[in-house]
Amino acid sequence: MEGLKAHDPNNISSEEEIANYCFSEQYINGLINLIKDKISPPFSLSIDGNWGTGKTHLLKILERKLKEEHYPTIWFNPWEYEKTNSAYLAFINKVSISFRDRFKISFKTLGIFGLALAVSSIDSTARFISNNSISYSNIKNISKDVSKATKSEAANYKDTIQEIKRDFVKITRQITTSKEFNGKPIIIFLDDLDRCLPKNALELLEALKNTFNVKDSTAIFICGQNVDITRGFINSEYPSIDVKYASNYLKKIFDYSIKMPGVTKEQMKTFIGSRITEVFGSLDHELTNIIQEFNEEVDNRSLRVIDKIISGYFFYNSVIEEKSLDIKFVIFWLFFKEIWPETYNIVLGEIMKETNQMFGYIQKLMHGNAKIDKNSIKYIDKHNSAFNAIPLKSLIEVNLL
């Protein structure tokens, strides 16, 4: 059936589809062998890639293949818990549930992780661990919520951080040495760290360094992130410190970092053709070539951007009956919108004031604004002669703004 369909990273067929465009079988098997044979816990591995290059799909493939070889795994996406105010506390909640439900750890063995499950929500968990401060740096005491819920003196911990370390080591070792897993380390995946609010991302990184990736645990952490974005979080949090601090900070947290391979031109062209066929029901060679041409011009390697370009053209093609704009201009404009969103919003505000102008007006206003991205100016300049006679009001009429 033709039409738009989101790529679901939790869907195995979708995983394999993305993998075919981004990663060779040799690359994936190499990572699996690295995790199985070359890494000893405790260990933290960073997989670095830009947004839209398939990090989540890669991590999902690794998780599935490791599960097939009977490795214990936990998946945590901190971005899904942004509204809880603390990614660290949400992580404790997630791990606690996995320990209890997936690995059948008894309440007695769970220790402080069992106490986390004694309250009814993540917010309550935050209260009992942080004594209402909801901050990793201020965790000191366990609140009365736990004592009341458990009716036990076991809630009277004096040093919560040390208790979490101790119980985490004890539980991970029990899982690893169980008959089910026969010495295999537990693999904990952290995805989309770079999509979190900076405060939450740094809080979780601090917890990873100081609480979970600790001596004697049998856990291997695999974190998918855009390292440049994460460095930016660190630099924004510590603006007075040398920018090199961010790199050193991450080196102290992650034992090793792997850069994801970029998508080649051939892989990208294959993906474009496949996605067009999926959306429109057949392969449109003209559309494929035009998208490929502009994609190479802007040097895009994000599959997510391509998805948005094809989706945008699908909506234009489906909704607008009398099409006044040719296909090349539509794709040109959609790339401008996706690659330079900040510049696009500035230009959009000016266009709405001058709808009687022609497209050439955009070139003039961009050259006069210091906030405009220089590469976007080059992009507009290159194509201005071909499109300068297009009325700006036509962009409004066909919903391209």
C-alpha positions in Angstrom: 0.0 0.0 0.0 1.4 3.4 -1.0 1.5 6.3 1.4 3.5 7.5 4.4 4.7 5.1 7.0 7.1 5.8 9.8 10.2 3.6 10.2 9.8 1.9 13.6 13.2 1.0 15.2 11.4 -1.6 17.3 10.3 -3.5 14.2 12.7 -6.2 13.0 12.0 -5.8 9.3 12.5 -2.0 9.7 15.8 -2.6 11.5 17.1 -4.8 8.7 15.9 -2.3 6.0 17.8 0.5 7.6 20.8 -1.7 8.2 21.1 -2.5 4.5 21.5 1.2 3.8 23.8 2.2 6.6 25.9 -0.8 7.9 27.6 -3.7 6.3 27.1 -7.2 7.7 30.9 -7.1 8.4 30.5 -3.9 10.5 27.6 -5.3 12.6 29.3 -8.7 13.2 32.5 -6.8 14.1 30.7 -4.9 16.8 29.1 -8.0 18.1 32.4 -9.8 18.3 33.9 -6.8 20.0 31.2 -6.9 22.7 31.4 -10.6 23.1 35.1 -11.3 23.0 37.1 -8.2 23.4 35.4 -6.2 26.2 35.4 -7.1 29.9 32.9 -5.6 32.3 32.6 -3.1 33.8 32.9 -1.1 30.5 31.2 1.8 28.9 31.1 2.1 25.1 30.0 5.2 23.2 28.6 4.9 19.6 28.9 8.3 18.0 26.8 9.4 15.1 24.8 12.4 13.8 21.0 12.6 14.1 19.2 10.6 11.5 22.1 8.3 10.6 20.6 5.1 12.2 22.0 5.0 15.7 18.8 3.7 17.2 18.5 1.1 14.5 22.1 0.0 15.0 21.6 -0.4 18.8 18.4 -2.3 18.3 20.1 -4.7 15.9 22.9 -5.2 18.5 20.4 -5.8 21.2 18.4 -8.3 19.2 21.5 -10.3 18.1 22.9 -10.4 21.6 19.5 -11.6 22.9 19.6 -14.3 20.3 22.9 -15.4 21.9 21.3 -15.4 25.3 22.9 -12.2 26.7 20.9 -10.3 29.4 20.0 -6.8 28.1 18.2 -3.7 29.3 17.1 -0.9 27.0 16.7 2.7 28.3 15.8 5.8 26.4 16.2 8.8 28.7 14.5 11.1 26.2 11.2 9.3 26.9 11.4 10.4 30.5 12.1 14.1 30.0 9.0 15.1 32.0 10.1 13.2 35.1 12.6 16.0 35.8 15.4 13.4 36.4 16.7 10.9 33.8 18.9 9.4 36.5 15.9 8.6 38.7 13.9 7.3 35.7 16.9 5.0 34.9 16.9 3.6 38.4 13.1 2.9 38.1 13.6 1.2 34.7 16.5 -0.9 35.9 14.6 -1.9 39.1 11.6 -3.1 37.0 13.9 -5.1 34.7 15.7 -6.7 37.6 12.4 -7.8 39.1 10.3 -8.7 36.1 12.9 -9.8 33.5 15.6 -11.4 35.7 13.3 -12.5 38.6 15.6 -10.9 41.3 14.0 -11.3 44.7 12.9 -8.3 46.7 15.5 -9.1 49.4 18.3 -9.2 46.9 17.1 -6.0 45.1 18.0 -4.0 48.1 17.6 -0.3 47.4 16.3 -1.1 43.9 13.5 -3.0 45.6 12.7 0.1 47.6 12.4 2.0 44.4 9.6 -0.4 43.4 7.8 0.1 46.8 6.4 3.4 45.7 3.9 3.9 42.9 5.5 6.3 40.5 8.8 7.7 39.2 8.0 11.0 41.0 7.6 9.1 44.3 10.9 7.3 43.5 12.5 10.7 43.1 11.2 11.8 46.4 12.5 8.8 48.4 15.9 8.8 46.8 16.6 12.5 46.7 14.5 13.6 49.7 12.4 15.8 47.4 15.4 17.6 45.8 15.2 15.5 42.6 18.8 16.0 41.9 21.6 13.5 41.5 24.1 15.7 43.2 21.9 16.2 46.3 20.9 12.6 46.9 21.5 12.0 50.6 18.6 10.3 52.4 15.6 8.1 51.7 12.3 9.7 52.5 9.5 8.6 54.7 7.6 7.4 51.6 9.7 4.2 51.5 9.5 3.5 55.2 5.8 3.8 55.1 5.4 1.7 52.0 7.7 -1.1 53.1 7.1 -0.9 56.8 10.7 -1.9 57.3 13.7 -0.5 59.0 15.7 -1.4 55.8 14.7 2.0 54.4 17.1 3.7 56.8 20.1 3.9 54.5 22.8 6.4 55.5 24.6 6.7 52.2 22.3 6.1 49.2 25.0 6.4 46.5 27.1 3.7 48.1 24.1 1.5 48.6 23.2 1.8 44.9 26.7 0.9 43.9 26.8 -2.1 46.2 23.4 -3.4 45.2 24.0 -2.8 41.5 27.3 -4.9 41.7 25.5 -7.6 43.7 22.6 -7.9 41.3 24.6 -7.7 38.0 26.9 -10.5 39.3 23.9 -12.6 40.3 22.4 -12.2 36.8 25.7 -13.0 35.1 26.5 -16.1 37.2 23.0 -17.5 36.9 22.4 -20.8 35.0 20.4 -18.9 32.4 23.2 -16.6 31.4 26.3 -18.7 32.3 28.8 -16.0 32.8 27.6 -13.5 30.1 27.7 -9.8 31.2 24.5 -7.8 31.3 24.4 -5.3 28.4 22.6 -2.0 29.1 21.7 0.2 26.1 21.3 4.0 26.6 19.8 5.6 23.5 19.1 9.3 22.5 21.1 10.8 25.2 21.8 13.8 23.0 18.1 14.5 22.6 17.7 15.1 26.4 17.7 18.5 28.0 21.3 19.2 28.9 20.6 19.0 32.7 19.2 15.5 32.3 21.9 14.3 30.0 24.7 15.4 32.3 23.0 14.0 35.3 22.8 10.6 33.7 26.4 10.8 32.6 27.5 11.7 36.1 25.6 8.7 37.4 27.1 6.4 34.8 30.6 7.5 35.8 30.1 7.5 39.6 27.4 5.0 40.4 27.0 2.3 37.7 30.2 1.7 35.7 32.0 0.7 38.9 34.5 -2.0 39.9 33.2 -5.6 40.2 29.9 -5.0 38.3 29.3 -7.2 35.3 27.5 -4.6 33.2 28.6 -3.2 29.8 27.0 0.1 28.9 26.5 1.0 25.2 25.4 4.6 24.7 24.2 6.0 21.3 24.8 9.7 21.1 26.0 12.6 18.9 29.3 13.4 20.8 29.4 16.9 19.4 26.0 17.6 20.9 26.9 16.1 24.2 30.1 18.2 24.3 27.9 21.2 23.7 25.9 20.3 26.7 29.0 20.1 28.9 30.4 23.4 27.5 27.1 25.2 28.1 27.0 23.8 31.7 30.6 24.9 32.4 31.1 28.0 30.2 34.1 29.3 32.1 36.1 26.2 31.6 38.3 25.5 28.5 36.3 23.9 25.7 38.8 21.0 25.8 37.3 20.0 29.1 34.3 18.5 27.4 36.4 16.0 25.5 38.3 15.0 28.7 35.1 14.8 30.6 33.6 12.2 28.1 36.9 10.2 28.0 36.5 9.8 31.8 33.0 8.4 31.4 33.4 6.2 28.3 36.1 3.7 28.1 36.0 3.7 24.3 34.1 5.6 21.5 33.3 4.2 18.1 32.4 6.6 15.2 29.5 5.3 13.1 30.3 4.9 9.4 28.8 7.5 7.1 26.2 6.6 4.5 27.8 6.3 1.1 26.3 8.0 -2.0 25.3 4.7 -3.4 23.6 3.6 -0.2 21.8 7.0 0.0 20.6 6.7 -3.6 19.3 3.2 -2.9 17.4 4.4 0.1 15.9 7.3 -1.8 14.6 5.0 -4.5 13.3 2.5 -2.1 11.5 5.1 0.0 10.0 6.7 -3.1 8.7 3.4 -4.2 7.3 2.7 -0.8 5.5 6.0 -0.6 4.3 6.5 -4.2 3.8 2.8 -5.2 6.4 2.9 -7.9 9.9 4.2 -8.6 9.9 7.7 -10.0 13.3 8.1 -11.7 13.0 11.9 -12.2 12.1 12.5 -8.5 14.9 10.1 -7.4 17.5 11.9 -9.4 16.4 15.4 -8.3 16.5 14.4 -4.6 19.9 12.8 -5.1 21.2 15.9 -6.8 20.2 18.3 -4.1 21.2 15.8 -1.4 24.7 15.7 -2.7 24.8 19.5 -3.0 24.0 20.1 0.6 26.1 17.0 1.7 23.3 15.4 3.7 23.9 12.0 5.2 20.8 11.8 7.3 18.2 9.3 6.3 15.7 11.2 8.5 16.1 14.3 6.3 15.4 12.2 3.2 12.3 10.9 4.9 11.1 14.4 5.5 11.8 15.6 2.0 9.9 12.7 0.4 7.1 13.1 2.9 6.9 16.8 2.1 6.7 16.2 -1.6 4.1 13.5 -1.0 1.9 16.0 0.8 2.4 18.6 -1.9 1.6 16.1 -4.6 -1.4 14.7 -2.9 -3.1 17.9 -1.6 -2.5 20.5 -4.3 -4.6 19.9 -7.4 -3.4 22.7 -9.5 0.4 22.6 -9.1 2.0 25.9 -10.1 5.5 24.9 -9.0 7.7 22.4 -10.8 9.1 19.4 -9.0 12.7 20.7 -9.0 11.8 23.9 -7.1 9.7 22.0 -4.6 12.5 19.7 -3.7 15.0 22.6 -3.7 12.8 24.5 -1.2 12.2 21.4 1.0 15.9 20.9 1.4 16.4 24.5 2.3 13.7 24.1 5.0 15.2 20.9 6.5 18.9 21.7 6.3 18.8 25.3 7.6 15.7 25.4 9.8 16.9 28.5 11.7 17.6 30.4 8.5 14.3 29.2 7.1 12.3 30.6 10.0 14.0 34.0 9.7 13.3 34.1 5.9 9.7 32.9 6.6 9.0 35.9 8.8 10.2 38.3 6.1 8.3 36.5 3.4 5.0 36.9 5.2 5.5 40.7 5.2 6.3 40.8 1.5 4.0 38.3 -0.2 3.8 40.4 -3.4 7.6 40.0 -4.0 9.3 37.5 -6.3 11.6 34.7 -5.1 14.6 36.9 -5.9 13.6 39.0 -2.9 14.8 36.2 -0.7 18.3 36.5 -1.9 18.4 40.2 -1.1 17.1 39.9 2.4 19.4 37.0 3.2 22.5 39.0 2.2 21.5 41.8 4.5 21.1 39.7 7.6 24.1 38.7 9.8 22.1 35.9 11.5 21.7 34.0 8.2 23.9 30.8 7.8 26.5 31.5 5.1 26.1 28.1 3.5 22.4 28.7 3.1 23.2 31.9 1.2 25.4 30.0 -1.2 22.6 27.5 -1.7 20.1 30.3 -2.6 22.6 32.2 -4.7 23.4 29.2 -6.8 19.7 28.6 -7.8 18.4 32.2 -7.7 18.6 32.7 -11.4 16.5 29.6 -12.1 13.8 30.5 -9.5 13.9 34.3 -9.1 10.7 34.9 -11.1 8.6 32.6 -8.8 6.0 34.7 -6.9 6.3 34.3 -3.2 2.6 34.1 -2.8 2.6 30.9 -4.7 4.6 29.2 -1.9 1.8 30.2 0.5 -0.9 29.0 -1.9 0.7 25.5 -2.2 1.4 25.2 1.5 5.2 25.1 1.1 5.7 27.6 3.9 
